[in-house]
Structures are given as C-alpha cells and as structure tokens.
Amino acid sequence: MFVEERTTAGGIRRIAYIDGLRALAVLAVVAAHIGYYGITDDTPLRHVLQEGAHGVDLFFVLSGFCLAYPTLAKVAATGSTSFDVTDYAGKRLVRIVPPFYIATALFLMLGFVAAFFGHGFGNLILPSNVGEFASPLLFLDGRVPMLNTSFWTLMVEFRWYFVFPLLLAVWVKSPRAFLAIGIASVVLFEYTRARSVDLGTLPGFMLGIIAADVHIRSHAIDRWALFLTVVSVMVALAVENGATIPSADRAFYPWPYQPTILAWQLAVFFFVVAAGATAPLARILSARSLIATGVASYSIYLIHEPLVSFIVAHFHRTMLAMAGAGIGAVAAGFAFWAVCERVFTEGTLKRPLLATITRQVRRVFDWFFLGHVIPLSRLEADSSEIWIAS
C-alpha cells in the first residue's frame, strides 16, 4: 500500500493520492459541463466529455472514504475506539456550509444584476419566492429548483451525513449487515416505488467506507483492483444508455451520465483501491498540481457550472471558448478557495466557529436526551475476509 500523508496548516491529515483523485473528479465534472453546454450536436466528443459526469460517482466514494478513514484507522490500530457524533457534526457543518452559503450569495448577486439588465447568467435559476430561496439553504431540495444545478449533490450528501455514524458502526461491528443494507438500497432503487436519487447513490458512499478499510489493512482485492476497474467500466458503458433517473416531478428520465449506476460506482471504487495499492499510479496522483487542485476541488465544484455555461454561450460555443471556459472556471475556483473557503479550513475562523457550532450541536443532543459518543469495536474476527468472501 502506497501511503503519503501530510498535515495542513489547519492540522488536517491528508492522503496525497486522495487529493489527486479529488482533482480528477472535479476536472471530469468540469469537462462534462463543457460538453453539455458547449456542444449542442450529438457528436462523439460530446459523449466523451459528458462521461466526465461520473466524476460525481468518484466524489461520492471519496466522501465515504474520507469520513470513515480516521475512525477506521483507530479501530485497526487498537481494536476499538469511540465516535463523537457532535464533534463530527460540527466539523461537517463548518466544512460544507460557509462556502456553500457564500457561493449562493455570489450567484444571487450575479443573477439579479444580470436580470436587471435583461439577461441571464449561465445556468442560474433565480428563486421566485421565499421557499425556493430558503429550502436549498436548509438542504431541503424536494421539488425546489436549484439556483445552481450542481448544488443538488450537496443536498444528497448532507442527508448522508445523518446516517453515516450508523453506517460506520454497522461496518465495524457486522460487515454482513452492512452488505445487506447496500443490497437493500440497490433493490429499493431498482425495483420499487421508493426509488430516489438518495437510494441510488448510497451504495457509492458505502463503497467509500469499504475503500477506507482496504487502504488501512491488507486485502486480497488490491492485486485485482485495476483489472476490476477496467471490467466495471466496460459493463457500465454497456448498460448506461438504458439507465433512467428519478426527477423532482417523480417521473423517470433516460440519462446515461448519472451517479446511480451500480457498475460505475463499482468502477470508481476499484479505481480508488487501485490508486492506493499501485505505487506508480499513487505517485502520479500525488503530483503537486493535482494535490493543489484536489484541495480546491470543493470550491471549483461550487462555482464552475454557471461560469462554464456563461462563457461558452457568450462566445458562440467554439473550441476556444470551451477551453477558455474550463480554464477560467478552474482558475475562479482556486480564487474562491483562497478567499472564501480556506479561512474555514485552515484560517483563523476555523477554531472559534467550530467550537461555537459544536457546542450548539451538543445542546441539541442534550435537549433530545441523545448520547454524544458511539463506542466502536470489532465484533467479527476479520471483516476484510468476510466482505470479500461475501
């Protein structure tokens, strides 16, 4: 297992190749939106670029990986540990919410200014009432249109944050039960009326938790990961044209470039495992430029789509405009990270804000007589053998 870790100025331990994978994910999503907004004809190039939408699958797997890794590392080292739910909730809120709110304010301003002059700004959909404005800020999407359509993934991930402590505890104590939850999610999504994007994408998030355990401990799957990545991609490409995705109006629309295809979720899972098990691949992903892009990936993701759609539309969808849109969106994402996100991850605001929010979360838990800590210990002898055998 190739492992290169570093500690940021904010005290966060980062695995280098994971940041590289984040960079690939966000660059793939940017490419997908360049293809979607920049090429209107049904051409091979448009298809190739739009396959980058599966970078969202990679983001979901990496989300599960990064949330689970610190706790699973402690369990592997000592056999047991505790998971403080209130600390976890405080960190998630500080990490996700402030940049999201700032990006929302920025796009509202741009959208209203553009509307004042009789124009639109890219893909922005301005809220028409208080509900459409407030609901996304509370991570309640439902049938409310997103100001920036890329924000939909934040709504899904925020709901996952509520179930993550339970999923982590189940994985540690009983991988068989964890596998049963994953299978149930797939069955409910594919074969029942309970079908929703949350259920369809949950297996990818759960696979991220498994990938973190694979990274920490030695698994037989390491040597097969690259081969299984290729096989899964081939299967995914074969089935994606028949895939449909549920929408807010409860209809189902054909859309091959979506994060609810199990074969794509498995493909990116195996790729994440391969990245940690294959030294040359891990070194490539640990390049400084990719690490920097990975660190800024959340900011790039938050603001890139309106900029891409605006640039390509106003410069006649030429190849030069598409290239400029990609470069400009990534550059703007780096600027947003430096000015608006970094202060909450490494800057002076992080500690006091985290302390205040965590204290309030603990009060809420106390009001509802909820415990703050979940004890975790291995109940089954070797989860790696169990889930691989399963």
N, C-alpha and C positions, 0 to 999 in steps of 0.2 A: 504494500500500500504506500503510494507516494503522498507524503504529507508535508506541506509547507505552510506554517501558520505565522501570523504576525499580529501584533497588538496595535490598535489605532490610538490616536491621542485621547480618545474618549474611553479607553480601557476595554474596547471590544476586541475579542479574539476572532480573527478572520482566517479562513482557509483559502489559500490563494486560488486554487483551481475552481472553487465555488464562485468566486468573484468573476473569473473568466467565463464560467457558464452563464452567470447573470448577464454578462456583456453580450454573449451570443444570443441569449433570449431576447434582450431588448433590441438589438440590431436586427434580428429576424422580424420582430413585430414592426419596426420602422419600415423595413423593406416591404412587408405585407401591405402596409398602408400606402406606400409609394405606388405599388402595383395597383391597389384598389382605386386610388384617386387619380393616378397619373396615366393609366392605360384603360381606355373605355372599350376597346375591341377585345374579343376573346382570343388572345394570342398565347403561344407557349410561354413567352416571357412573363405575361401577366399571371399565368398559373404558377410558374416557378416562384415569382416574388410573393404571391399570396400564400404559398405553402409556409412562408415565414410566420404566418399567424399561429402556427403550432409552437412558436416561442412562448405562447401563453401556457401551453402544457408544461414546458420546461420551468417557467416561473412557478407554477403550482407545485411541482415536485420539489423544487428548491425551497419553497416556503415551508413545506413539511420537514424537509431535511434540516433547515437552519433552526427551526423552533425546537426540534427534538434533539439535535446533536449535543448541546451542553448537558442535558439531563441523562441521556443515554451513555455519555462518556463517564459520568459519575457512577452510574449503575454498573458499567463494565469494570470500573476500577475497584469498587468497594462492595458490589453485590446489592447495595441498597442506597437510597437517597430520599430526599423529600422534595416536593414540587410546591413552591409557594405561588398559589394562584393569584394573589393580589399583586405580588411583585411582577408576575408575568403580565397581568392585565395592564398595570401601569406602564410597563415598557412598551407594550404593543400600542397603547394609545398615544404615547409620546412619539413613537417611531412613525406611525401612519397618519395620524390626524392633522397635525400642524401643516405639513407640506400640502396635504390634500386641500385643506381649507384655503391656504394661500393661493394654490393653483386655481381653485374655484373663484376666489375674489378677482384674480388676474383675468380670467376668461370672462367673467361677468362684465368687468370694465371694458375689455376689448369688444365684447359682443354688443354692449349698449352703445358704445361710441360708434361702432360700425353701423348699427341700426339707425342712429341719429342722422348719419349721412346717407341713409337709404341703401345700405349694403349689408351683406352678411360677412361673417368672419369664419371662413373654412366650414368645418362640420358643426360648429357650435349651435346648440338649440337653446335659446333663451327661455327661462321659465315664464309661464303665462299667469301663474298665481302663486300664492304663498306656499301651498302644498308642494308644488313642483320645485320650489326653491329649497324648502326645509327638509323634505324627505331624504334626498341623497346625502345631506349633511348629517343625518341621523342613520345613514346606511340602510335606509328603507327604500328600496328601488320599486318593487311591485310593478305597477303599470305607469310609473312616472318616467318621462323621457329624461335621459342623461344630458346635462349641459355639454359634456364631452363624452362621446360614446365609449371611450376607453375606460371610463370610470367604473363600468359595470363589474370589472374584476375585483375592485376594492370592496364592492358590496358583498360579493360571494366570499372573499377571503375573511371579511370581518365576521361573517356568520360562522365560518370555520373556527375562528378564534375561541368561540364559546365551547365548541365540542372538542377542541384539541386536548385539553388536560385529560378528558375521559379517554380519548383515543390513545394517548400516550400511556396511560395507566393500563389499558387493556393490552396494548402491545407488550409492555414489560411483564405483566402477570400471566397473560394467556394469548400467545400468538395465534392459536387456533380460533379463539373468539374474535380476534382482530381480523383474521381471514374471513370469518363468517360475516362480519359487518361489511367488509369490502364486497363480497359476493352479493349480499343483500342489496347494497347500493346499486350494483350493476343490474340486478334483476328488476328492482323497482323502477329504475330509469328506462330500461329497455322494454319491459313487458307489462307495465301497469299504468294507471291513470295518474299515479303520483309523480310522474315524470317531471323533472325540473332540472335546470342547469346546475343547481347545487348538488343534486344527487349524481348527475352525470360527470361532474368534475371532481367529486370527493375521492374516487379511487386514486387519482393522480396525487392529491395531497397526502393520502395514506401511504402511497408508494414512496413518497419523500421520507416518511418516518422510517420505513424499512431501509431505504438507501443510507440514512444516517447510521443505522446499526451495522450495515455492511461496511461502511467506511471505518467504523471503530474496531470491528472484530473481523477476524479472518473467515471468509466464506468461500465455498467451492465455486460459487457463481462468478467470482472475479474473473476466472480464466475464460469464461464463456461470454462475458458481457458484450464485447464488441461484436461477436458473431450474432448474438441475440438482438443487438441493436439493429443490425442490417436486416435480419429476418422480420423483426417487428415493423420496420419502416416499409418493407415490401408488402406486408399484409395490410398495413394502414393505408398505403396508396391504393391498394386494390379495393378496399371497402369504403373509402371516404366519400366517393361520389354518390353512394346510396344513403348517406347519413342525413338525418334531419335534426333540427334543434328547436326546442320549445321557445316561444316568444311571450312577451307580456300579454298578448291577447289570447293566450292558451292555444294558439294554432302551432303547427309544426312546419317548419320551412326547410327545404333542402339547402344545406350549406356544408361543403366538404372541409372548409378551413376552420374547424371549430375544436374546442378543447374537451369534448365529451366522447371522443372516440377512444375506446379502451386500448386499441392497438397502438395509437400514438402515445398514450400515457405510458404504456409498457416500453415503447421505443425510447422515450426520453429518460425513463427510469434506468434502463440498461445503459444508456449513454452516460448518465451521471455516475453509475457504478464503474463503468469503464474508465471514466476520467480519473477516478481515484485509484484505480488498480493498474493503470498503464502509465508508466513513468514518462515516456515521450509525449503522450497526449496531455498529461498533467502539466508538464513543463511548458508546452505551447500555450495552454490555457492560463498559465501563471505569468505570461508576458506583462510587463508593466502597463502597456497601453490597454490591455484587456482588463487588468485589475482596476485601473482608474475608471474605465467605462462601467465595470460592474458595480463599483462603489456608487457611481452616479446613476445607476440604472433606474431607480425609483423615480427620480426627478425627470429623467429622459422620458420614461413611460408616461408620467403625468401630463406632460405638456407637448409631446411630439405630434399627436394626430391633428389638432387644429392647425398647427403650423405647416405640416405637410400638405394638408388639404387646401390651405390658403395659397401656398406658394405655387403648387402645380396648377391650380385653377387660374391664377392670375398671370401665369407665364406660359399659357397655351399648351400645357402637358407635353412639352418637348423633353427629350432625353436630358438636356442640360438642366431644365427646370426640375426634373426628378432627382438628378444628382445633387443639385443645389438644395432641394427640399430636405433630402436626407442629411446632408452636411449641416445645414442650418438648424434643423430640429435637434440633432445631437449636440451641436455647439450651444444652443439655447438651453438644453437640458443640463449641460455642465454648469452654465451660468446660474441656472435656477438652484442647482445643488449647492454651489459655492455661497450664494446669497441667502437662500430660503430654507434649505434642508440641513446643511452642515451644522448650523448653530444648534439644532435639536439632537444631533447625533454625536458631535464632538465638541461643541461650543459651550459657552458659559451658561446658557439657558437650560441645558440638559438636566443637571443635578437638581436645581430648585424646582423645576417643572415636574420632574419625575417624582420627587419627594412629595410634592403637593397632591398630584393626581393619585399616587399610590395610597396616600393617607385617606383620601376621599373614597377610593375603592374599598379600603378596609372598613370604613364606616358603613358603607352599603352592605357589605358582607355581615357585619355585626348586627345591623338592623334586621336582616333576614335570618339571623342565627346560623350562618354558614361558616364552616371551618375555612381557615386560610391555607392550610397545608395538606397535601395529599402524600402519604407515605408510599414509596415505590420500592419493590424488591422482586427479584426473580422468583416465580413460583414453579415454573417449568425448568427443567435442568438446563436445556440449551435451546433457546428459541431459534437460533440460526439453523440447527438441524431440523427442527420441527417445521418451520415455514418453507424451507427448501424441499423437504420431503413431501409436504402438502402440495 
